[in-house]
Amino acid sequence: MSNALEILTDELEERVLQLREWVGGGQAKDYAEYLKTCGEIKGLLLARQNILDLKQKMEHSDDE
């Protein structure tokens, strides 16, 4: 299960990097699209952090 979580967090991080490059490259056609993309990045980072937290909890529960 831990391996699956690592794959998922890696995929989320890759998508965040793609979106950051896209925004940084000035690709947003307007401010609304820029805000939408920033919101997507924020959501992906939150999801990634939640997965990392879950992985840590799972690892600690195995120790008990």
WOUR-V381863 format. One record per helix or strand of 3 or more residues. SS is the DSSP state (hx for helix, st for strand). FROM is the first residue (numbers start at 0). LEN is the number of residues. If there is no record, write none. Layout:
# WOUR-V381863
ss & from & len
SS & FROM & LEN
SS & FROM & LEN
This chain:
# WOUR-V381863
ss & from & len
hx & 1 & 23
hx & 30 & 33
